[in-house]
Amino acid sequence: MKEPALSVHELRKSYGGVMAADDVTFEVRRGEIFGLLGPNGAGKTTTLECLEGLREPDAGDLRVLDIDPTREPRRLHRVIGVQLQSSGMPPSMTVAEALRFFCAYHDVKPRYDLLERLGLSEKLGDQHHQLSTGQQRRLALALAVAHEPPIVFLDEPTAGLDVASRVELHSLIQELKEKGTTIVLSTHDMAEAEKMTDRVAILLRGRITATGTPRELTATGSGLTKVSVRTENSSLHQNPRPLPAVETQLVRDEYTVYYTRDPGPVVTAVLDAINNHGDRLFDLRVERPTLEERFLEITNHGGIE
C-alpha cells in the first residue's frame, strides 16, 4: 500500500475559547481527489491552513509528503499549490504580473498556456480588481498549479464561476488527477463533491463525523432510493396496488414514484404490473440518495447515528 500523500493525526486548534479543530484525524492517498466538507464554521479552512503552513496547530501531527508544515515551510511550498478563498493579491497587480511573479518564485517559465485554458489570455493587462469574481478564481487556480506541484489544495474553487467555466475547471482538475496529482478539495457544492471526489470527510463543529467514498456515505443512513416510473397509459396511477419493499408511494406529474430501501424487488414488481395491464413503459429511473441529502442528515443530527 502506498504511503499517504498527507496525514492529519489528532489536530487541535482553538481561537480563544472556540475549538476550530478538535482531534481531527484523516489521511489522503496519493493521486486521489479528497473532499473536505462541512457547514460554515466546521473547521475546514482551519484544517487546510494548518496543512498549508499558514497556521500553527496547538497540537497534533501533520505530514504533507512526510514534511512537517510548521517546521519545514520552504520544503512544503515547493510541493504544494494553494488556491485560497481570498487571494490577497494587490488590487493593482495585472494578470501578467501575477503569473510572472508566481512562476519566478517557483523557478518555472510563465505558464501562459494555463491562462489560455482558463479563458484569461485576453486579460493579461487587466488589474486584479478589474477582474470578475469568477476570473479572479480562475487566475488563482492557474497560479496554484503553474509549478505542477504533487499536491494541490482547492478552497471553494468554483465559487462565482459560470457553468462553462465550472466545466472547464472540473476538466482541468481531472487532468491533474490523471497525471498523479493529489487534490484536497473544500467545497459547499455537494453535487460537485459527489461528482469529483474519490473520498470525502465531513467536519462538524471541529470533528470528523464521517469518512468514505460518496457512494459509501449515500448507502448509509435513512435515505431511501427513489424509483420513478412513467408509462403510456398511466396504469400505475389508475390501478395502484401495494408493492414489496415500498415505504412511500406518490404521484408526481406523469410519474408514479416509489421510495424504498431495496429497489430490486420494486423494479421487478413494477415491470410485472405494467405488463399485466397491457401498458408500455416510457421511462424508469432509479435514483440513490444524493450526497447532499446524506450531508444534511448528518449535519442536522449532529453526526453518524
PAZAPA-4460 file (N, C-alpha, C; in steps of 0.05 Angstrom, whole numbers, plus 32768, in hexadecimal, padded with zeros to 4 digits):
% residues 305
    n_x    n_y    n_z   ca_x   ca_y   ca_z    c_x    c_y    c_z   seq   type   mol
   8011   7FE8   8000   8000   8000   8000   8012   8019   8000     1      M     A
   800B   802D   7FEF   801B   8045   7FED   8019   8055   8007     2      K     A
   802F   8063   800D   802E   8076   8023   801A   808C   801D     3      E     A
   800C   8097   8031   7FF9   80AC   802B   8007   80C5   8022     4      P     A
   7FF9   80D4   8011   8004   80EE   8008   8005   8102   801F     5      A     A
   7FF1   8101   8030   7FF1   8111   8048   7FE1   8104   805E     6      L     A
   7FE8   810A   8077   7FDA   80FE   808D   7FD7   8113   80A3     7      S     A
   7FC0   8111   80B1   7FB9   8123   80C7   7FB2   8111   80DE     8      V     A
   7FC0   8114   80F5   7FBB   8103   810C   7FB6   8114   8125     9      H     A
   7F9E   8114   812F   7F96   8122   8147   7F9D   813F   8146    10      E     A
   7F96   814C   8130   7F9A   8169   812D   7F87   8178   8140    11      L     A
   7F92   818B   814F   7F83   819C   8160   7F8B   81B9   815B    12      R     A
   7F77   81CA   8158   7F7C   81E7   8155   7F64   81F6   8160    13      K     A
   7F6A   8209   8172   7F54   8219   817D   7F5B   8236   817A    14      S     A
   7F45   8246   817A   7F47   8263   8179   7F38   826E   8192    15      Y     A
   7F47   8277   81A6   7F3B   827E   81BF   7F2E   8265   81CB    16      G     A
   7F14   8266   81D0   7F07   824F   81DB   7EF9   823E   81C7    17      G     A
   7EFD   8244   81AD   7EEF   8235   8198   7F02   8220   818C    18      V     A
   7EFA   8207   818D   7F0A   81F1   8182   7F03   81EE   8164    19      M     A
   7F15   81F7   8152   7F10   81F5   8136   7F17   81DA   812B    20      A     A
   7F2B   81CD   8136   7F33   81B1   812E   7F37   81A1   8147    21      A     A
   7F28   818C   814B   7F27   817D   8164   7F2E   8160   815E    22      D     A
   7F48   8159   8160   7F51   813D   815B   7F4A   8134   813F    23      D     A
   7F4E   8145   812B   7F49   813E   810F   7F5E   812A   8105    24      V     A
   7F55   8113   80FB   7F67   80FE   80F1   7F5C   80F3   80D6    25      T     A
   7F6E   80F4   80C2   7F67   80E7   80A8   7F81   80E5   8098    26      F     A
   7F7F   80D5   8083   7F95   80D2   8070   7F8B   80D7   8053    27      E     A
   7F9C   80E1   8042   7F96   80E4   8026   7FAA   80D3   8016    28      V     A
   7F9F   80C2   8005   7FB1   80B0   7FF5   7FBD   80BF   7FDD    29      R     A
   7FD3   80B6   7FD5   7FE0   80C2   7FBD   7FCF   80BF   7FA5    30      R     A
   7FCC   80D5   7F96   7FBE   80D4   7F7D   7FA0   80D5   7F7E    31      G     A
   7F94   80D9   7F96   7F77   80DA   7F98   7F6E   80F7   7F9C    32      E     A
   7F54   80FB   7F96   7F47   8114   7F9C   7F37   8110   7FB6    33      I     A
   7F3F   811E   7FCA   7F33   811A   7FE5   7F23   8133   7FEC    34      F     A
   7F0A   8130   7FF2   7EF8   8146   7FF9   7EF7   814B   8017    35      G     A
   7EFA   8164   801F   7EF6   816B   803B   7EDD   817C   803C    36      L     A
   7EC8   8171   8048   7EAD   817D   8048   7EA4   8185   8064    37      L     A
   7E92   8198   8065   7E87   81A0   807F   7E7A   81BB   807C    38      G     A
   7E68   81C1   808F   7E5B   81DB   808F   7E6F   81F1   8096    39      P     A
   7E67   820A   8093   7E78   8220   809B   7E7F   821E   80B9    40      N     A
   7E98   8222   80BF   7EA1   8220   80DB   7EA7   8204   80E5    41      G     A
   7EA8   81F1   80D2   7EAC   81D5   80DA   7ECA   81CF   80DF    42      A     A
   7EDC   81E0   80D5   7EF8   81DC   80D8   7F08   81D4   80BF    43      G     A
   7EFA   81D6   80A8   7F07   81CE   808F   7F1F   81E1   8089    44      K     A
   7F1A   81FB   8089   7F30   820E   8082   7F47   820C   8096    45      T     A
   7F41   820A   80AF   7F56   8207   80C3   7F67   81EF   80BE    46      T     A
   7F5A   81D8   80B8   7F69   81C0   80B2   7F7B   81C3   809A    47      T     A
   7F70   81CF   8085   7F80   81D3   806C   7F97   81E6   8072    48      L     A
   7F92   81FC   8080   7FA7   820F   8085   7FBE   8204   8096    49      E     A
   7FB7   81F1   80A8   7FCD   81E3   80B7   7FDD   81D2   80A4    50      C     A
   7FD0   81C4   8092   7FDE   81B3   807F   7FEF   81C4   806B    51      L     A
   7FE6   81DC   8065   7FF3   81ED   8052   800A   81FD   805F    52      E     A
   800D   81FA   8079   8022   8209   8088   801A   8226   808E    53      G     A
   8001   822D   808B   7FF8   8248   8090   7FF0   824D   80AD    54      L     A
   7FEA   8237   80BC   7FE4   8239   80D8   7FF3   8223   80E7    55      R     A
   7FFA   8229   80FF   8008   8215   8110   7FF4   8207   8122    56      E     A
   7FF2   81ED   8120   7FDF   81DE   8131   7FE6   81DF   814E    57      P     A
   7FD3   81DD   8160   7FD8   81DB   817D   7FE3   81C0   8184    58      D     A
   7FDB   81AC   8176   7FE4   8190   817C   7FDE   817F   8163    59      A     A
   7FEB   8168   8162   7FE6   8155   814C   7FFE   8151   813B    60      G     A
   7FFD   813D   812A   8013   8137   8118   8008   8139   80FB    61      D     A
   8015   814A   80EB   800D   814F   80CF   8024   8149   80BD    62      L     A
   801F   813B   80A7   8034   8134   8094   8029   8138   8078    63      R     A
   8038   8147   8067   8032   814B   804B   804A   8140   803C    64      V     A
   8046   8129   802F   805D   811B   8022   8074   8118   8036    65      L     A
   806D   8111   804F   8080   810D   8065   808E   8127   806E    66      D     A
   8082   813E   8066   808D   8158   806F   807B   8163   8085    67      I     A
   8088   816D   809A   8079   817A   80AF   8073   8197   80A6    68      D     A
   805A   819E   80A2   8054   81B9   8097   805E   81D0   80A9    69      P     A
   805F   81CB   80C3   8067   81E1   80D5   8085   81E4   80D6    70      T     A
   8094   81CF   80D5   80B1   81D0   80D9   80C0   81D2   80BE    71      R     A
   80B4   81CB   80A8   80C2   81CB   808F   80B2   81DA   8079    72      E     A
   80AD   81F3   807D   809C   8202   806A   80A8   8204   804E    73      P     A
   80C3   8207   804C   80CF   820A   8032   80CC   81F1   8021    74      R     A
   80D0   81DA   802E   80CC   81C0   8020   80AF   81BD   8018    75      R     A
   809D   81C5   802B   8081   81C2   8026   8078   81D1   800D    76      L     A
   8081   81EA   800B   8077   81FC   7FF5   8080   81F2   7FDA    77      H     A
   8095   81E1   7FD9   809E   81D6   7FBF   808C   81C0   7FB6    78      R     A
   807D   81B3   7FC8   806D   819B   7FC0   804F   81A0   7FC1    79      V     A
   8046   81B7   7FC8   8029   81BC   7FC9   8022   81D4   7FB8    80      I     A
   8009   81D4   7FAE   7FFD   81EB   7FA2   7FE4   81F1   7FB1    81      G     A
   7FDD   820B   7FB4   7FC7   8212   7FC5   7FB6   8227   7FB7    82      V     A
   7F9C   8221   7FB6   7F89   8235   7FAD   7F77   823C   7FC5    83      Q     A
   7F7B   8254   7FD0   7F6C   825C   7FE7   7F52   8269   7FDF    84      L     A
   7F3F   826B   7FF2   7F26   8279   7FED   7F2B   8297   7FE6    85      Q     A
   7F3F   82A2   7FF4   7F47   82BE   7FEE   7F64   82BE   7FE7    86      S     A
   7F6B   82C9   7FD0   7F87   82C8   7FC7   7F99   82DB   7FD5    87      S     A
   7F90   82F1   7FDF   7FA1   8305   7FEC   7FB3   8313   7FD8    88      G     A
   7FAD   8311   7FBE   7FBE   831D   7FAA   7FBA   833B   7FA9    89      M     A
   7FD0   834A   7FA5   7FCD   8367   7FA2   7FB9   836F   7F8D    90      P     A
   7FA6   8381   7F92   7F91   8388   7F7F   7F9C   8392   7F64    91      P     A
   7FB3   839F   7F65   7FBE   83AB   7F4C   7FD0   8397   7F3C    92      S     A
   7FD5   8380   7F47   7FE6   836C   7F38   7FD7   8361   7F20    93      M     A
   7FE4   8361   7F09   7FD7   8357   7EF1   7FD9   8338   7EF1    94      T     A
   7FC9   832D   7EDF   7FC9   8310   7EDC   7FE5   8306   7ED3    95      V     A
   7FF1   8314   7EC0   800C   830C   7EB6   8020   830F   7ECC    96      A     A
   801F   8324   7EDC   8032   8328   7EF2   802F   8312   7F07    97      E     A
   8016   830B   7F0D   8011   82F6   7F21   801D   82DB   7F17    98      A     A
   8018   82D5   7EFE   8023   82BC   7EF3   8041   82BB   7EF4    99      L     A
   804E   82D1   7EEB   806B   82D1   7EEB   8077   82D0   7F07   100      R     A
   8069   82DE   7F1A   8073   82DE   7F35   8072   82C2   7F42   101      F     A
   805B   82B5   7F3F   8058   829A   7F4C   806A   8286   7F3E   102      F     A
   806C   8287   7F24   807E   8274   7F16   809B   8279   7F1D   103      C     A
   80A3   8292   7F1F   80BE   8298   7F27   80C4   828D   7F43   104      A     A
   80B1   8290   7F55   80B4   8286   7F71   80BA   8268   7F71   105      Y     A
   80AC   825A   7F5F   80AF   823D   7F5D   80C4   8234   7F48   106      H     A
   80D2   8248   7F3C   80E7   8243   7F29   80DE   8233   7F11   107      D     A
   80C7   823B   7F06   80BD   822E   7EED   80B6   8245   7ED9   108      V     A
   80B4   823E   7EC0   80AD   8251   7EAB   808F   8259   7EAF   109      K     A
   8088   8271   7EA8   806C   827A   7EAA   805A   8267   7E9A   110      P     A
   8044   825E   7EA7   8032   824A   7E9B   801B   8259   7E8D   111      R     A
   8021   8265   7E76   800B   8273   7E68   7FF7   825F   7E5D   112      Y     A
   7FFF   8246   7E5A   7FEC   8232   7E50   7FD5   822E   7E63   113      D     A
   7FDB   8231   7E7D   7FC6   822E   7E91   7FB2   8245   7E8F   114      L     A
   7FBC   825D   7E8A   7FAA   8274   7E87   7F98   8270   7E6F   115      L     A
   7FA4   8265   7E59   7F94   8260   7E41   7F7F   824B   7E47   116      E     A
   7F86   8236   7E56   7F74   8221   7E5D   7F5D   822B   7E6E   117      R     A
   7F62   823E   7E7F   7F4E   8247   7E92   7F41   8261   7E88   118      L     A
   7F45   8268   7E6F   7F37   827F   7E64   7F40   829A   7E6D   119      G     A
   7F5A   829C   7E74   7F65   82B5   7E7F   7F7B   82C2   7E6D   120      L     A
   7F7F   82B6   7E55   7F95   82C0   7E44   7F90   82DC   7E3B   121      S     A
   7F77   82E5   7E39   7F71   8300   7E31   7F70   8314   7E48   122      E     A
   7F77   830A   7E60   7F76   831B   7E78   7F92   8321   7E83   123      K     A
   7FA7   831C   7E73   7FC2   831F   7E7E   7FC8   833A   7E89   124      L     A
   7FBD   834F   7E7D   7FC2   836A   7E86   7FAE   8374   7E9B   125      G     A
   7F9A   8365   7EA1   7F86   836D   7EB5   7F91   836B   7ED1   126      D     A
   7F8A   837E   7EE2   7F92   837D   7EFE   7F7F   836A   7F0C   127      Q     A
   7F88   8360   7F23   7F79   834C   7F32   7F5D   8356   7F39   128      H     A
   7F5B   836F   7F42   7F41   8379   7F4B   7F2E   837D   7F34   129      H     A
   7F38   837D   7F1B   7F27   8380   7F04   7F1A   8365   7EFB   130      Q     A
   7F24   834F   7F06   7F1A   8335   7EFE   7F00   832F   7F0D   131      L     A
   7EEF   831F   7F01   7ED7   8316   7F0E   7EDF   8301   7F23   132      S     A
   7ECC   82FA   7F35   7ED2   82E6   7F49   7EDB   82CC   7F3D   133      T     A
   7ECC   82C4   7F28   7ED3   82AB   7F1A   7EEF   82AC   7F0E   134      G     A
   7EF6   82C3   7F02   7F10   82C5   7EF6   7F26   82C5   7F0B   135      Q     A
   7F21   82D1   7F21   7F35   82D1   7F37   7F3A   82B4   7F41   136      Q     A
   7F25   82A4   7F42   7F28   8289   7F4C   7F36   8278   7F37   137      R     A
   7F31   827D   7F1D   7F3F   826E   7F09   7F5D   8275   7F09   138      R     A
   7F63   828F   7F0D   7F7F   8297   7F0F   7F8C   8289   7F27   139      L     A
   7F7E   8289   7F3E   7F8A   827C   7F56   7F90   825F   7F51   140      A     A
   7F7F   8251   7F41   7F84   8235   7F3B   7F9D   8232   7F29   141      L     A
   7F9F   8243   7F15   7FB6   8242   7F03   7FD0   8246   7F13   142      A     A
   7FD0   8259   7F26   7FE8   825E   7F36   7FEE   8246   7F48   143      L     A
   7FD9   8239   7F52   7FDD   8223   7F64   7FEA   820B   7F57   144      A     A
   7FE5   8207   7F3D   7FEF   81EE   7F30   8005   81F4   7F1C   145      V     A
   800E   820D   7F19   8021   8214   7F05   803B   8205   7F08   146      A     A
   8044   81FF   7F20   805D   81F1   7F24   805A   81D2   7F26   147      H     A
   8042   81C9   7F1F   803B   81AC   7F1E   8042   819E   7F39   148      E     A
   8037   81A8   7F4F   803C   819C   7F69   802F   8181   7F6B   149      P     A
   803A   816E   7F7B   802E   8154   7F7E   8014   8155   7F8F   150      P     A
   8011   816A   7FA0   7FF8   816D   7FB0   7FED   8189   7FAC   151      I     A
   7FD2   818A   7FA7   7FC5   81A3   7FA3   7FAD   81A5   7FB6   152      V     A
   7FAC   81BC   7FC4   7F95   81C2   7FD6   7F83   81D6   7FC8   153      F     A
   7F6A   81CF   7FC6   7F56   81E0   7FB9   7F40   81E6   7FCD   154      L     A
   7F3D   8200   7FD4   7F29   8208   7FE7   7F13   8217   7FD8   155      D     A
   7EFC   820A   7FD5   7EE5   8214   7FC6   7EEE   821D   7FAA   156      E     A
   7EF9   820C   7F9A   7F04   8214   7F80   7EF0   821E   7F6C   157      P     A
   7ED7   8215   7F6D   7EC3   821D   7F59   7EB0   8233   7F62   158      T     A
   7EB4   823E   7F7A   7EA3   8253   7F83   7EA5   826B   7F70   159      A     A
   7E8E   8274   7F67   7E8D   828B   7F55   7E91   8285   7F38   160      G     A
   7E94   826B   7F31   7E99   8264   7F15   7E7F   825F   7F06   161      L     A
   7E7E   8266   7EEC   7E67   825F   7EDC   7E69   8241   7ED4   162      D     A
   7E54   8237   7EC8   7E53   821A   7EC2   7E6B   8211   7EB0   163      V     A
   7E70   8221   7E9B   7E86   8219   7E88   7EA1   8219   7E97   164      A     A
   7EA6   822D   7EA7   7EBF   822E   7EB6   7EC2   8218   7ECA   165      S     A
   7EAB   8211   7ED6   7EAC   81FB   7EEA   7EB2   81E0   7EDC   166      R     A
   7EA6   81DC   7EC5   7EAC   81C3   7EB6   7EC9   81C2   7EAE   167      V     A
   7ED5   81D9   7EA5   7EF1   81DA   7E9D   7F03   81D5   7EB5   168      E     A
   7EFC   81E0   7ECC   7F0C   81DC   7EE4   7F0B   81BF   7EEC   169      L     A
   7EF3   81B3   7EEC   7EF1   8196   7EF3   7F02   8185   7EE0   170      H     A
   7F02   818C   7EC7   7F13   817D   7EB3   7F30   8180   7EBA   171      S     A
   7F39   8198   7EC2   7F55   819C   7EC9   7F5C   818C   7EE2   172      L     A
   7F4A   818C   7EF6   7F4F   817D   7F0E   7F52   815F   7F08   173      I     A
   7F41   8154   7EF7   7F43   8138   7EEF   7F5D   8132   7EE1   174      Q     A
   7F66   8145   7ED0   7F80   8141   7EC2   7F97   8140   7ED7   175      E     A
   7F95   8152   7EEB   7FAA   8152   7F00   7FAA   8137   7F0E   176      L     A
   7F93   812D   7F14   7F91   8113   7F22   7F9D   80FC   7F10   177      K     A
   7F96   80FD   7EF6   7FA1   80E8   7EE4   7FBF   80E9   7EE3   178      E     A
   7FCB   8100   7EE8   7FE8   8103   7EE8   7FF4   80FB   7F02   179      K     A
   7FE3   80F3   7F16   7FED   80EA   7F30   7FEC   80FF   7F45   180      G     A
   7FE1   8117   7F40   7FDF   812C   7F54   7FCB   8124   7F69   181      T     A
   7FD2   8129   7F82   7FC0   8125   7F99   7FB1   8140   7F9D   182      T     A
   7F97   813F   7F9F   7F87   8158   7FA2   7F76   8156   7FBB   183      I     A
   7F78   816B   7FCB   7F66   816E   7FE2   7F53   8184   7FDC   184      V     A
   7F39   817E   7FDB   7F25   8190   7FD2   7F11   8196   7FE9   185      L     A
   7F0F   81B0   7FF0   7EFB   81B9   8003   7EE5   81C7   7FF3   186      S     A
   7ECC   81BE   7FF7   7EB6   81C9   7FE8   7E9C   81C7   7FF7   187      T     A
   7E8A   81DA   7FF1   7E6F   81D9   7FFC   7E5C   81CD   7FE7   188      H     A
   7E66   81C8   7FCF   7E56   81BD   7FB9   7E57   819F   7FBB   189      D     A
   7E41   8193   7FC6   7E41   8176   7FCA   7E40   8167   7FB0   190      M     A
   7E33   8172   7F9C   7E33   8165   7F81   7E4F   8164   7F76   191      A     A
   7E5E   8179   7F7A   7E7A   817A   7F71   7E8A   8165   7F80   192      E     A
   7E87   8163   7F9A   7E96   814F   7FAA   7E8E   8133   7FA2   193      A     A
   7E75   812E   7F9D   7E6C   8113   7F95   7E77   810B   7F7A   194      E     A
   7E79   811F   7F68   7E83   8119   7F4D   7EA2   8117   7F4C   195      K     A
   7EB0   8127   7F5B   7ECD   812A   7F57   7EDE   811A   7F6A   196      M     A
   7ED4   8114   7F82   7EE6   8109   7F96   7EE7   80EB   7F96   197      T     A
   7EFE   80E0   7F9F   7F00   80C3   7FA4   7EF6   80BC   7FC0   198      D     A
   7EFD   80CD   7FD3   7EF4   80CA   7FEF   7EEF   80E5   7FFB   199      R     A
   7EDF   80E6   8010   7EDA   80FF   801E   7EDB   80FA   803C   200      V     A
   7EE0   8110   804A   7EDD   8111   8067   7ECA   8128   806E   201      A     A
   7EB7   8123   807F   7EA4   8137   8088   7EAB   8141   80A3   202      I     A
   7EB0   815B   80A5   7EB7   8168   80BE   7E9E   8175   80CA   203      L     A
   7E9B   8173   80E4   7E85   8180   80F2   7E8F   8189   810E   204      L     A
   7E8E   81A3   8113   7E97   81AE   812C   7EB4   81A5   8133   205      R     A
   7EC5   81A5   811E   7EE1   81A0   8123   7EE8   8182   8124   206      G     A
   7ED6   8170   8120   7EDB   8154   8121   7ED3   8146   8107   207      R     A
   7EE2   8131   8100   7EDA   8120   80E9   7EC3   810F   80F2   208      I     A
   7EAC   8110   80E3   7E95   8100   80EB   7E90   80E9   80D7   209      T     A
   7E9C   80EB   80BF   7E98   80D5   80AC   7EAF   80D7   8097   210      A     A
   7EB8   80C0   808E   7ECD   80BE   807A   7EC6   80A6   8068   211      T     A
   7ECA   80AA   804E   7EC6   8094   803B   7EC2   809E   801F   212      G     A
   7EBD   808C   800C   7EB6   8095   7FF1   7E9A   80A0   7FF1   213      T     A
   7E94   80B2   7FDE   7E78   80BC   7FDD   7E64   80A5   7FDC   214      P     A
   7E6A   8090   7FCD   7E57   8079   7FCB   7E54   806B   7FE6   215      R     A
   7E6A   8068   7FF5   7E68   805C   8010   7E56   806D   8022   216      E     A
   7E5A   8087   8021   7E4A   8098   8034   7E2D   8099   802C   217      L     A
   7E27   8099   8012   7E0B   809B   800A   7DFD   8080   800E   218      T     A
   7E0C   806A   8011   7E00   8050   8015   7DF8   804C   8032   219      A     A
   7E01   805E   8044   7DFA   805B   8061   7DE5   8070   8068   220      T     A
   7DDC   806E   8081   7DC8   8081   808B   7DAC   8079   8083   221      G     A
   7D9A   808C   8086   7D7D   8086   8082   7D73   808D   8066   222      S     A
   7D85   8096   8054   7D7D   809E   8039   7D72   8087   802A   223      G     A
   7D5D   808C   801B   7D4F   8078   800B   7D55   807B   7FED   224      L     A
   7D57   8065   7FDF   7D5A   8066   7FC2   7D40   806D   7FB5   225      T     A
   7D40   807E   7FA1   7D28   8087   7F93   7D26   8078   7F79   226      K     A
   7D0F   806B   7F74   7D09   805E   7F5B   7CF2   806D   7F4D   227      V     A
   7CF8   807A   7F37   7CE4   808A   7F29   7CDC   807C   7F0F   228      S     A
   7CC2   8079   7F09   7CB9   806A   7EF2   7CA3   807A   7EE3   229      V     A
   7CA7   807B   7EC9   7C93   8087   7EB7   7C8B   8073   7EA2   230      R     A
   7C71   806F   7E9E   7C68   805C   7E8A   7C56   806A   7E75   231      T     A
   7C50   805C   7E60   7C3F   8067   7E4A   7C23   806D   7E54   232      E     A
   7C16   805B   7E63   7BFB   805E   7E6B   7BF7   8064   7E88   233      N     A
   7C0D   806A   7E96   7C0B   8071   7EB3   7BFD   805C   7EC3   234      S     A
   7C01   8043   7EBC   7BF3   802D   7ECA   7BFB   802B   7EE7   235      S     A
   7C13   8034   7EEF   7C1A   8032   7F0B   7C0B   8047   7F1B   236      L     A
   7C04   805E   7F0E   7BF3   8072   7F1C   7BD7   8066   7F20   237      H     A
   7BCC   805B   7F0B   7BB0   8053   7F0B   7BAB   8039   7F1B   238      Q     A
   7BBF   8029   7F1E   7BBC   800F   7F2C   7BD2   800C   7F41   239      N     A
   7BD2   801F   7F54   7BE7   801D   7F69   7BE3   8004   7F7A   240      P     A
   7BFA   7FF8   7F81   7BF9   7FE0   7F92   7C12   7FDF   7FA2   241      R     A
   7C12   7FD3   7FB9   7C2A   7FD1   7FCA   7C40   7FC1   7FBB   242      P     A
   7C58   7FCB   7FBC   7C6F   7FBD   7FB1   7C82   7FB6   7FC7   243      L     A
   7C92   7FA0   7FC3   7CA4   7F98   7FD8   7CBA   7FAD   7FDD   244      P     A
   7CC1   7FB0   7FF6   7CD8   7FC1   7FFF   7CD3   7FDF   7FFB   245      A     A
   7CBB   7FE8   7FF4   7CB5   8004   7FF0   7CAD   8011   800A   246      V     A
   7CBA   8026   8012   7CB3   8034   802B   7CA0   804C   8026   247      E     A
   7CA3   8059   800F   7C92   806F   8008   7C8D   806F   7FEA   248      T     A
   7C74   8075   7FE2   7C6D   8075   7FC6   7C5D   808E   7FC0   249      Q     A
   7C63   809C   7FAA   7C54   80B5   7FA4   7C54   80B9   7F85   250      L     A
   7C43   80CB   7F7C   7C41   80D2   7F60   7C4C   80EE   7F5D   251      V     A
   7C5F   80F2   7F4B   7C6B   810C   7F46   7C6B   8111   7F28   252      R     A
   7C5B   8124   7F1F   7C57   812A   7F03   7C4E   8110   7EF5   253      D     A
   7C5D   8106   7EE1   7C55   80EE   7ED3   7C63   80D5   7EDE   254      E     A
   7C70   80D8   7EF4   7C80   80C2   7EFF   7C73   80B6   7F18   255      Y     A
   7C75   809C   7F1B   7C70   8090   7F35   7C8B   808C   7F42   256      T     A
   7C8E   8095   7F5B   7CA8   8095   7F69   7CA6   8083   7F82   257      V     A
   7CB9   8071   7F84   7CBB   805F   7F9B   7CD5   8064   7FAA   258      Y     A
   7CD3   8065   7FC5   7CEB   8068   7FD5   7CF0   804E   7FE4   259      Y     A
   7D08   8044   7FE3   7D0E   802A   7FED   7D2B   8027   7FF6   260      T     A
   7D30   8014   8008   7D4C   800D   800F   7D57   7FF7   7FFE   261      R     A
   7D46   7FE9   7FEF   7D4E   7FD3   7FDF   7D42   7FD5   7FC4   262      D     A
   7D4F   7FE3   7FB1   7D42   7FE9   7F97   7D3E   7FD1   7F85   263      P     A
   7D4E   7FBB   7F88   7D4C   7FA4   7F77   7D30   7F99   7F75   264      G     A
   7D24   7F90   7F8B   7D09   7F85   7F8A   7CF4   7F99   7F80   265      P     A
   7CF8   7FB3   7F86   7CE5   7FC7   7F7D   7CE5   7FC9   7F5E   266      V     A
   7CFD   7FCA   7F52   7CFF   7FCC   7F35   7CF2   7FB3   7F28   267      V     A
   7CF8   7F9C   7F33   7CEC   7F83   7F28   7CCE   7F84   7F29   268      T     A
   7CC3   7F8C   7F41   7CA6   7F8D   7F44   7C99   7FA2   7F32   269      A     A
   7CA7   7FB9   7F2E   7C9C   7FCE   7F1C   7C9A   7FC4   7F00   270      V     A
   7CAF   7FB7   7EF6   7CAF   7FAD   7EDA   7C9A   7F97   7ED7   271      L     A
   7C96   7F86   7EEB   7C80   7F72   7EEA   7C65   7F80   7EE8   272      D     A
   7C61   7F94   7EF9   7C47   7FA2   7EF9   7C41   7FB0   7EDF   273      A     A
   7C55   7FBC   7ED3   7C52   7FC9   7EB9   7C4A   7FB5   7EA4   274      I     A
   7C58   7F9E   7EA4   7C52   7F89   7E90   7C36   7F7E   7E94   275      N     A
   7C2E   7F7A   7EAD   7C14   7F6E   7EB3   7BFD   7F80   7EAA   276      N     A
   7C02   7F9A   7EAA   7BED   7FAD   7EA1   7BEF   7FB4   7E84   277      H     A
   7C01   7FA6   7E75   7C03   7FAB   7E59   7C0D   7FC7   7E53   278      G     A
   7C1B   7FD3   7E65   7C26   7FEE   7E62   7C42   7FED   7E56   279      D     A
   7C4D   8004   7E50   7C68   8005   7E45   7C79   8019   7E54   280      R     A
   7C92   8011   7E5B   7CA4   8021   7E6B   7CB0   8037   7E5A   281      L     A
   7CAE   8050   7E64   7CBB   8067   7E56   7CD5   806E   7E64   282      F     A
   7CD5   806E   7E7F   7CED   8077   7E8D   7CEE   806A   7EA9   283      D     A
   7D05   8061   7EB1   7D09   8056   7ECB   7D24   8060   7ED6   284      L     A
   7D24   806C   7EED   7D3C   8077   7EF9   7D3F   806D   7F16   285      R     A
   7D57   8064   7F1C   7D5E   805C   7F37   7D73   806F   7F41   286      V     A
   7D6D   807E   7F55   7D7F   8093   7F5F   7D86   808F   7F7D   287      E     A
   7DA0   808B   7F82   7DA9   8088   7F9D   7DA7   80A2   7FAC   288      R     A
   7DA7   80A2   7FC6   7DA9   80BB   7FD5   7DC2   80CA   7FCD   289      P     A
   7DC0   80E4   7FCB   7DD7   80F4   7FC3   7DE9   80F9   7FDB   290      T     A
   7E02   8101   7FD5   7E15   8108   7FEA   7E0A   8120   7FFA   291      L     A
   7DFD   8132   7FEC   7DF1   814A   7FFA   7DDC   8141   800E   292      E     A
   7DCB   812E   8007   7DB7   8124   801A   7DC4   8117   8032   293      E     A
   7DD9   8107   802D   7DE7   80FA   8043   7DF6   810E   8054   294      R     A
   7E02   8122   8048   7E10   8137   8056   7DFD   8146   8069   295      F     A
   7DE6   814D   805F   7DD2   815B   806F   7DC9   8149   8087   296      L     A
   7DC6   8130   8081   7DBE   811D   8097   7DD3   811C   80AD   297      E     A
   7DEC   811A   80A5   7E02   8118   80B8   7E04   8132   80C8   298      I     A
   7E04   8149   80BA   7E08   8163   80C8   7DF0   816B   80D9   299      T     A
   7DD8   8164   80D0   7DC0   816A   80DF   7DBE   815A   80F9   300      N     A
   7DC8   8141   80F8   7DC6   812F   810F   7DE0   812F   8120   301      H     A
   7DF4   813F   8118   7E0C   8141   8128   7E20   812B   8124   302      G     A
   7E1D   811B   810F   7E31   8107   8109   7E25   80ED   8101   303      G     A
   7E36   80D8   80FE   7E2D   80BE   80F6   7E1D   80B1   810C   304      I     A
   7E06   80A4   8104   7DF6   8097   8119   7E05   807E   8123   305      E     A
***
